[in-house]
Amino acid sequence: MSLSQAQKKAFRSIGHHLSPVVTVSENGVSENLLAELDRALNDHELIKVKLALPERDDRAVMISELLADSRAELIQTIGKMALLYRHNPQVNPKLSNIKRFENHHGRH
């Protein structure tokens, strides 16, 4: 499912206030990292990932790998941060960054 530009814009504004919940280092993608990423996407839908890699090209490769492994959609990258989204139809509204934002701002 592809997101509209309006959705991406809304997600970027939500993501602006998020702290990174997963950090990827030069050690690369491990099973533990993927499990953590999967759990974070299930719980929160929209998450910020910190890419602790000095080279931009390495970060781009890492983002591609994370997207392929997690089936998430890339919303935005800024420097060493990436904002990822994966819809979860059974998400807990108290945990979802999308639902919490919508509830807090009175959107339905």
trRosetta pair geometry for C-beta under 8 A, 3 or more apart (Angstrom, degrees):
i j d omega theta_ij theta_ji phi_ij phi_ji
1 87 6.7 -5 59 9 137 142
2 73 7.7 148 -125 -125 50 145
3 7 4.2 -121 -173 86 102 129
3 8 5.2 123 116 -55 125 85
3 11 7.3 -18 -177 -5 160 141
3 73 6.4 143 -7 126 115 158
3 75 7.7 -8 54 -105 158 86
3 85 7.2 40 -47 83 148 147
4 7 4.7 100 53 4 77 100
4 8 7.1 -142 95 -3 42 86
5 8 5.6 -55 -148 38 33 112
5 9 6.2 37 152 -23 66 105
6 9 5.7 -52 -149 34 30 113
6 10 6.5 31 152 -18 64 104
7 10 5.7 -55 -150 37 32 111
7 11 6.2 31 152 -18 67 107
8 11 5.6 -55 -145 39 32 111
8 12 6.3 38 153 -25 65 102
8 75 5.6 175 -146 -148 83 84
8 76 7.6 130 -179 -46 99 95
9 12 5.7 -50 -150 30 31 113
9 13 6.8 27 153 -16 62 102
10 13 5.9 -57 -155 35 32 108
10 14 6.6 31 149 -16 66 104
11 14 5.5 -52 -148 38 36 111
11 15 5.9 38 152 -23 68 110
11 46 5.6 -158 -152 -121 101 139
11 75 4.9 -108 113 -138 129 148
11 76 8.0 173 106 -5 98 108
11 83 7.0 148 140 147 102 130
11 85 5.8 -38 -153 -68 152 143
11 98 7.3 -27 -106 -98 87 99
12 15 5.5 -55 -142 39 30 115
12 16 6.6 51 153 -40 61 93
12 75 6.1 -170 -71 153 74 114
12 76 5.3 78 -109 -28 101 148
12 83 6.8 135 -109 75 60 166
13 16 5.7 -31 -156 5 33 121
14 17 6.7 -73 -176 36 38 100
14 18 7.0 39 139 -33 71 109
14 46 6.0 51 103 108 129 158
14 97 5.8 126 159 148 126 106
14 98 6.8 27 -170 -97 176 53
14 101 4.8 -63 -113 -73 118 162
15 18 5.2 -52 -150 19 47 119
15 46 6.1 -113 -77 163 91 118
15 48 6.0 132 -163 -72 93 100
15 75 6.4 167 -35 94 156 143
15 76 6.7 163 84 44 156 123
15 83 4.1 16 -151 -128 157 139
15 97 7.9 74 -82 141 58 147
18 21 7.8 -53 169 -25 111 97
18 46 7.2 -151 -52 121 157 95
18 47 7.0 -163 164 -147 151 38
18 48 4.5 162 105 -13 116 120
18 83 7.7 117 52 -119 134 99
18 97 6.3 -3 -88 -133 126 150
19 48 6.6 -153 122 58 19 131
20 23 6.2 81 132 -72 131 78
20 47 7.9 73 -148 166 49 84
20 48 4.5 -97 -94 110 58 98
20 49 6.0 83 -147 -140 102 13
20 50 3.9 40 -166 -31 171 98
20 81 6.5 -130 -74 -124 115 97
21 40 4.7 154 110 -135 135 138
21 44 7.0 144 -8 14 164 158
21 47 5.1 -73 35 -157 122 115
21 48 6.6 112 4 58 76 68
21 49 7.5 -50 55 -87 68 56
22 33 6.9 103 -168 -162 115 80
22 36 5.5 144 -111 120 108 112
22 37 5.2 48 -108 -88 168 75
22 40 5.7 -130 -39 6 112 161
22 47 6.7 52 7 147 105 134
22 49 4.8 -23 74 -120 99 86
22 50 7.3 -172 94 28 49 71
23 49 7.4 162 -93 -170 29 64
23 50 4.4 -16 -112 68 79 108
23 51 8.0 -177 -158 -76 58 19
23 52 5.7 34 180 -19 103 116
24 28 7.5 2 -173 -151 99 19
24 29 6.9 -17 -136 -80 117 69
24 33 6.5 80 -105 -161 80 142
24 49 6.4 29 -9 170 106 110
24 50 7.1 -175 25 91 66 55
24 51 5.2 -12 62 -117 108 61
24 52 6.5 -174 85 25 49 77
24 53 7.2 -25 107 -26 96 106
24 62 5.6 150 128 177 151 136
24 66 7.1 -99 -64 -68 151 131
25 28 7.8 -54 83 -8 61 29
25 52 4.7 -18 -107 70 63 120
25 53 7.5 140 -167 -62 30 74
26 52 7.1 -84 -27 103 70 88
26 53 6.0 127 -83 -105 71 81
26 58 8.0 -5 -117 163 78 148
27 30 6.8 -10 128 -37 112 113
28 62 7.4 -145 -131 -112 62 101
29 33 5.5 -132 -149 80 55 135
29 34 6.2 61 180 -54 100 97
29 62 7.2 162 -46 -146 102 81
29 65 5.5 -142 -22 133 149 130
29 66 6.8 -169 -98 -78 129 72
29 69 6.7 165 -179 -12 150 163
30 33 4.6 102 50 4 75 101
30 34 7.1 -141 93 -2 41 86
31 34 5.8 -57 -150 39 32 109
31 35 6.3 34 152 -21 66 106
32 35 5.7 -55 -148 35 31 112
32 36 6.3 31 154 -18 65 107
33 36 5.7 -56 -149 37 31 111
33 37 6.2 32 152 -20 65 107
34 37 5.5 -51 -143 37 33 113
34 38 6.1 36 155 -22 65 105
34 69 5.5 -89 -124 152 119 136
34 70 7.1 -159 -149 -71 80 87
35 38 5.7 -53 -147 36 29 112
35 39 6.3 29 154 -18 63 107
36 39 5.8 -54 -147 37 29 110
36 40 6.2 29 155 -19 64 108
37 40 5.8 -57 -146 37 28 110
37 41 6.3 25 156 -16 64 107
37 47 7.9 -177 -149 82 66 152
37 49 7.3 17 -117 -99 105 127
37 66 6.5 -140 -147 -154 161 102
37 69 7.6 66 83 102 145 113
37 70 5.3 -90 133 -89 122 134
37 72 7.9 -106 164 -18 109 140
37 84 8.0 7 -165 75 104 159
38 41 6.0 -57 -147 38 28 108
38 42 6.3 30 154 -20 64 107
38 70 6.2 -158 -82 -126 69 91
39 42 5.7 -55 -147 36 30 113
39 43 6.2 21 158 -13 65 110
40 43 6.0 -59 -144 41 28 106
40 44 5.7 -24 176 25 66 116
40 47 4.8 63 144 -97 116 161
41 44 6.9 -74 -119 57 19 78
41 45 6.6 54 -171 -112 58 21
41 47 6.1 -98 -81 3 60 128
41 70 6.0 136 -22 -178 158 122
41 72 5.7 -120 -117 -85 144 121
41 84 6.8 -58 -96 116 109 115
41 85 8.0 126 -140 -168 97 21
41 86 4.3 29 -178 43 124 124
41 88 7.2 145 140 -48 73 118
42 86 7.9 -28 -65 90 43 119
42 88 5.5 111 -146 -102 50 150
42 91 7.4 -178 173 -104 52 82
43 91 7.5 110 -163 -144 20 91
43 92 7.0 -20 -146 39 65 107
43 95 4.5 -85 -180 156 83 137
43 96 7.5 -160 150 -74 46 52
44 47 5.2 95 86 -70 130 93
44 95 5.9 -99 -79 151 58 86
44 96 6.1 138 -151 -127 33 37
44 97 4.8 37 -176 -17 93 99
45 85 6.2 15 156 -152 75 74
45 86 6.3 -137 -147 70 55 53
45 87 6.4 26 -141 -113 110 32
45 88 5.5 -128 -85 14 91 98
45 91 5.8 -15 -50 -103 114 157
45 96 4.9 29 4 -143 121 93
45 97 6.2 -141 60 39 89 83
45 98 5.1 -49 86 0 142 115
45 99 7.8 102 15 -8 143 89
46 75 7.3 18 -140 -18 100 153
46 83 6.9 3 -173 -178 90 95
46 84 7.4 172 -149 89 46 46
46 85 4.9 -8 -101 -102 75 87
46 96 7.8 73 15 -174 85 72
46 97 4.4 -102 60 71 100 125
46 98 5.5 114 -7 -49 119 88
47 83 7.5 174 89 -151 36 54
47 84 5.6 -15 62 61 83 91
47 85 7.9 163 19 -83 62 43
47 97 7.3 157 -72 -2 52 142
48 81 5.7 -16 -170 -166 104 109
48 82 7.3 151 -158 78 55 42
48 83 5.6 -27 -101 -99 70 69
48 84 7.9 159 -98 19 21 74
49 66 6.8 143 146 -178 175 167
49 81 7.1 144 74 -159 48 56
49 82 4.7 -18 60 62 100 95
49 83 7.8 -176 18 -81 76 22
49 84 6.0 32 -10 -4 117 117
50 80 6.0 31 -162 132 71 99
50 81 6.0 -30 -102 -100 59 70
51 59 4.5 99 133 -132 150 100
51 62 5.7 141 -136 87 121 142
51 63 7.1 -51 -76 -58 146 88
51 80 4.9 -141 64 -168 78 74
51 81 7.3 -166 13 -80 85 19
51 82 6.2 59 -28 -11 115 107
52 80 6.8 62 -87 -178 35 135
53 58 4.5 -131 162 107 138 120
53 59 5.0 179 71 -70 119 77
53 62 6.2 159 -5 -13 153 149
53 80 7.3 167 45 -133 62 103
54 58 7.5 45 61 44 54 135
55 58 4.1 82 75 6 103 108
55 59 6.8 -170 95 -10 55 82
56 59 5.6 -55 -151 35 33 113
56 60 6.4 36 152 -22 67 103
57 60 5.6 -51 -150 32 33 113
57 61 6.6 33 152 -17 65 103
58 61 5.8 -53 -150 36 33 111
58 62 6.2 35 151 -21 65 108
59 62 5.5 -55 -147 38 32 114
59 63 6.3 36 154 -22 66 103
59 77 7.6 133 141 -164 121 140
59 80 6.6 -123 -113 -124 144 63
59 82 7.9 174 175 -46 103 116
60 63 5.8 -50 -148 32 30 111
60 64 6.6 33 152 -19 62 104
61 64 5.7 -54 -154 34 32 113
61 65 6.4 32 150 -19 65 107
62 65 5.6 -55 -150 36 32 112
62 66 6.3 32 153 -19 66 106
63 66 5.7 -54 -146 37 32 111
63 67 6.2 32 155 -19 66 106
63 74 6.4 54 173 -100 118 134
63 77 6.6 -48 -96 -82 158 135
63 82 5.3 170 -112 -102 113 157
64 67 5.9 -57 -148 36 28 110
64 68 6.3 26 156 -18 64 108
65 68 5.9 -56 -147 37 29 110
65 69 6.2 20 158 -13 65 112
66 69 5.9 -62 -144 42 28 106
66 70 5.8 -3 168 4 67 119
66 72 7.2 -29 137 45 88 119
66 82 7.5 128 70 90 149 154
66 84 7.1 -97 131 -83 121 150
67 70 6.5 -70 -131 50 21 92
67 71 7.7 71 174 -99 55 9
67 72 5.7 -107 -126 66 62 77
67 73 7.4 62 -141 -109 108 20
67 74 5.8 -48 -89 -42 133 99
67 84 7.3 -159 -92 -124 77 116
68 71 7.9 14 -175 -67 22 48
70 84 7.0 31 95 174 146 147
70 86 6.5 -119 146 -50 100 147
71 86 6.3 86 99 -123 77 127
72 84 4.2 33 144 179 144 113
72 85 6.2 146 -170 69 93 31
72 86 4.2 -82 -108 -52 78 106
73 84 7.0 142 69 -160 41 65
73 85 5.0 -30 62 67 94 88
73 86 6.8 147 9 -80 76 59
74 77 6.9 -18 -173 -39 119 93
74 82 6.5 -58 -136 -171 97 109
74 83 7.4 99 -166 76 57 61
74 84 6.2 -39 -102 -104 50 69
75 83 4.2 -60 65 104 111 106
75 84 6.8 -175 5 -98 92 15
75 85 5.3 74 -46 -12 115 112
76 82 7.4 175 92 -153 49 49
76 83 4.5 21 51 36 86 119
77 81 6.8 165 -155 90 56 53
77 82 4.8 -19 -103 -103 86 76
77 83 7.4 -155 -74 15 39 72
78 81 5.2 -7 63 61 81 103
88 91 4.0 103 89 -60 108 97
88 96 7.3 -152 56 -97 110 114
91 95 6.8 -132 179 73 90 98
91 96 4.4 68 149 -67 135 124
91 98 8.0 57 101 49 163 108
91 99 6.7 178 108 -15 123 134
92 95 4.3 56 79 16 106 109
92 96 6.6 174 78 -21 51 86
93 96 5.8 -48 -130 30 34 113
93 99 4.1 -122 -144 148 74 150
93 100 7.2 144 166 -60 66 61
93 103 6.8 90 170 -40 115 140
94 99 7.8 -46 -32 98 18 124
94 100 7.1 63 -155 -81 29 102
95 100 7.8 -121 104 -40 9 118
96 99 3.8 66 80 17 121 106
96 100 6.2 174 86 -12 62 83
97 100 5.9 -52 -138 38 28 111
97 101 6.3 31 159 -21 61 109
98 101 6.0 -63 -156 35 25 109
98 102 6.3 20 153 -15 65 110
99 102 5.6 -56 -144 39 32 110
99 103 6.0 29 158 -17 68 108
100 103 5.9 -55 -143 40 28 108
100 104 6.0 27 157 -20 64 112
101 104 5.8 -59 -144 38 26 110
101 105 6.1 -1 163 4 64 115
101 107 7.9 -2 119 35 75 121
102 105 6.3 -72 -141 51 24 93
102 107 4.3 -89 -151 70 80 100
102 108 7.2 123 168 -85 115 22
103 106 7.8 37 -175 -69 26 29
103 107 8.0 -77 -50 50 23 67
